[in-house]
């Protein structure tokens, strides 16, 4: 669990440093978070052998730009599947720029670097459009420009809604559908509907800066090609977030 301890220490240190008056003067905002989940589920794929993981990261934002660090840590060992407890098997670095060209429309442009243990590292750029209207509809297009030898595209469309239940407690629900077009990390052997996801979460504000969020997600493949690649999955977890 050495890497887990390093991650926890790094998150605390980053949050402490970034909350100093010096950085506040240049209007940097951000958050640090850490969560425990019963598996690592990504684009419908179980990437932890069904074993629990710890995930944490830091987001730093200023003038529309956001720099994000995220890491996944395996908590238990499954030698047959090649998973070792305490190992960080993925780290992502994301740079995002979000702006509003017209009222109620937000445009996001970004780059993701996936640093993977046991697989080739890869990179994606993405373009996202989100509307500030009921159900907050949004679409995103991802393009793997590093490892993909085919089209390398992956599309998502989602809706979500949040509302306050009582003071300090809010509930959220979301639905997402995805389409794979020979994306390297999803499957370069098909172009068809990939999966849909239904999720729900509750956020309780412990203080003005600290919140706790238990969450639940159900994912299921859509097309026959996707059913050959992934199974229906249920994901549950809890996350603690500190904003600054």
C-alpha positions in Angstrom: 0.0 0.0 0.0 3.0 2.3 -0.3 1.7 3.9 -3.4 -1.6 4.5 -1.8 0.1 6.3 1.1 2.0 8.4 -1.4 -1.2 9.4 -3.2 -2.9 10.4 0.0 0.0 12.4 1.1 0.3 14.1 -2.3 -3.4 15.0 -2.3 -3.2 16.6 1.1 0.0 18.4 0.2 -1.4 19.7 -3.1 -4.6 20.9 -1.4 -2.6 22.7 1.3 -0.2 24.4 -1.1 -2.8 25.4 -3.6 -5.0 27.0 -0.9 -2.3 29.6 0.0 -2.9 33.3 -0.4 -0.2 33.5 -3.1 -2.2 31.2 -5.5 -5.5 32.8 -4.4 -4.1 36.1 -5.8 -4.0 34.6 -9.3 -7.5 33.1 -8.8 -6.7 29.4 -8.9 -9.6 27.2 -7.8 -9.6 23.5 -7.5 -10.5 20.3 -5.7 -8.8 17.2 -4.3 -10.7 14.0 -4.0 -10.3 10.3 -3.1 -12.8 7.5 -3.3 -13.2 3.8 -2.7 -15.0 1.7 -5.4 -15.9 -2.0 -5.7 -14.1 -2.1 -9.1 -12.6 0.1 -11.8 -15.2 0.4 -14.5 -14.3 2.4 -17.6 -16.4 2.6 -20.8 -18.1 -0.6 -19.7 -14.8 -2.5 -19.1 -13.9 -4.0 -15.7 -10.3 -3.0 -15.4 -9.6 -4.3 -11.9 -10.7 -8.0 -12.2 -13.8 -7.2 -10.2 -11.7 -6.2 -7.2 -11.9 -3.0 -5.2 -9.9 0.1 -6.1 -9.0 3.5 -4.6 -9.2 6.4 -7.0 -8.0 10.0 -6.3 -7.0 13.1 -8.1 -6.6 16.9 -8.1 -8.2 19.5 -10.4 -6.8 23.0 -10.8 -8.8 25.7 -12.7 -8.1 29.3 -13.8 -9.5 31.4 -16.5 -11.4 28.5 -18.2 -8.4 26.2 -18.1 -8.4 23.0 -15.9 -5.4 20.8 -15.3 -6.4 17.4 -13.8 -4.4 14.5 -12.3 -6.2 11.2 -11.6 -4.9 7.8 -10.5 -6.3 4.3 -10.0 -4.9 2.0 -7.3 -5.6 -1.7 -7.0 -6.3 -2.7 -3.4 -6.2 -6.5 -3.7 -4.0 -9.0 -5.6 -5.3 -11.4 -8.2 -2.2 -13.1 -9.6 -4.2 -15.0 -12.2 -5.4 -11.8 -13.8 -2.1 -9.9 -13.2 -3.4 -7.4 -10.6 -1.2 -6.6 -7.6 -2.6 -4.9 -4.5 -1.1 -1.5 -3.8 -0.1 -0.9 -7.5 -1.1 2.2 -9.4 -2.0 0.7 -12.8 -3.3 3.9 -14.4 -2.5 7.6 -14.2 -4.3 10.2 -16.3 -3.2 13.8 -17.0 -5.9 16.0 -18.5 -5.8 19.6 -19.8 -9.2 21.2 -20.6 -10.4 24.5 -21.8 -14.1 25.3 -21.4 -15.7 28.5 -22.7 -19.2 29.8 -23.5 -19.4 31.3 -27.0 -23.1 32.0 -26.6 -25.6 32.0 -23.7 -26.4 28.6 -22.4 -23.8 26.8 -24.4 -20.5 25.5 -23.1 -17.7 24.2 -25.3 -14.9 22.0 -23.9 -11.7 21.1 -25.7 -9.1 18.9 -24.1 -6.3 16.4 -24.2 -6.0 13.2 -22.1 -2.8 11.3 -21.6 -3.4 7.7 -20.3 -0.3 6.3 -18.6 -1.0 2.6 -18.2 0.7 -0.3 -16.5 0.8 -3.4 -18.7 -0.5 -1.6 -21.8 0.7 0.9 -24.2 0.2 4.5 -23.1 -2.1 6.5 -25.3 -3.6 9.9 -25.8 -7.0 11.3 -26.8 -8.2 14.7 -27.7 -11.9 15.6 -27.2 -14.5 18.1 -28.0 -17.6 18.5 -25.8 -20.8 20.6 -26.1 -23.1 21.1 -23.1 -26.4 23.1 -22.9 -27.5 24.9 -19.7 -31.1 23.8 -20.0 -33.2 21.2 -18.2 -31.6 17.8 -18.1 -28.2 19.4 -19.0 -27.7 17.5 -22.3 -24.2 17.1 -23.5 -22.2 15.3 -26.2 -18.5 14.5 -26.5 -16.3 13.2 -29.3 -13.0 11.6 -28.4 -10.2 10.9 -30.9 -7.2 8.6 -30.1 -4.4 10.2 -32.1 -1.6 8.0 -30.6 -2.2 4.3 -30.7 -5.3 4.0 -33.0 -4.6 2.6 -36.4 -8.2 2.9 -37.5 -10.7 5.7 -37.1 -10.0 6.0 -33.4 -13.2 7.8 -32.4 -15.6 7.4 -29.4 -18.8 9.3 -28.9 -20.9 9.9 -25.8 -24.3 11.6 -25.3 -25.6 12.2 -21.8 -28.3 13.9 -19.7 -28.4 14.6 -16.0 -30.4 16.3 -13.3 -29.5 17.4 -9.7 -31.8 18.7 -7.0 -31.6 19.6 -3.3 -33.4 17.3 -0.9 -32.7 19.0 2.4 -30.1 21.5 3.5 -26.6 20.2 2.7 -27.9 17.1 0.8 -28.5 16.8 -2.9 -29.3 14.0 -5.3 -28.2 13.5 -8.9 -29.2 11.1 -11.6 -27.7 10.7 -15.1 -27.9 8.6 -18.3 -25.3 8.1 -20.9 -25.1 6.3 -24.3 -21.9 5.7 -26.3 -20.8 4.8 -29.8 -17.5 3.2 -30.7 -15.9 3.9 -34.1 -12.7 1.8 -34.0 -11.3 3.5 -30.9 -8.0 1.9 -29.7 -8.9 1.6 -26.1 -12.5 0.4 -26.7 -12.0 -1.9 -29.7 -10.6 -1.2 -33.2 -12.5 -4.2 -34.7 -16.0 -2.6 -34.8 -18.0 0.6 -35.3 -21.3 0.4 -33.5 -23.2 1.3 -30.4 -21.1 0.4 -27.4 -22.8 0.8 -24.0 -25.3 2.7 -21.9 -24.9 3.8 -18.3 -27.4 4.8 -15.6 -26.1 6.4 -12.5 -27.2 8.0 -9.3 -25.4 9.7 -6.5 -26.0 11.7 -3.3 -23.8 14.5 -2.1 -23.7 15.6 1.5 -21.8 18.8 2.4 -20.0 18.1 5.7 -18.5 21.7 5.6 -18.4 24.4 3.0 -15.3 22.8 1.5 -15.7 19.0 2.3 -18.4 16.7 0.8 -19.1 13.0 0.8 -20.7 11.3 -2.2 -21.9 7.7 -2.4 -22.7 6.6 -5.9 -24.1 3.8 -8.0 -23.7 3.0 -11.7 -25.1 0.4 -14.0 -23.5 -0.3 -17.4 -24.7 -2.6 -20.2 -23.5 -3.3 -23.8 -25.8 -2.4 -26.7 -24.6 -3.9 -30.0 -23.7 -7.5 -30.6 -20.0 -6.5 -31.1 -20.1 -4.7 -27.7 -21.7 -7.7 -26.0 -18.7 -9.8 -27.2 -16.3 -7.3 -25.5 -18.0 -6.3 -22.3 -20.6 -7.6 -19.8 -23.3 -5.8 -17.8 -21.7 -4.3 -14.7 -22.7 -2.7 -11.5 -20.4 -0.2 -9.8 -20.7 1.2 -6.3 -18.5 3.5 -4.3 -18.0 6.5 -2.1 -15.9 9.6 -2.5 -14.7 12.5 -0.3 -14.0 15.8 -2.0 -12.3 19.0 -0.7 -12.7 22.2 -2.7 -10.4 25.2 -2.4 
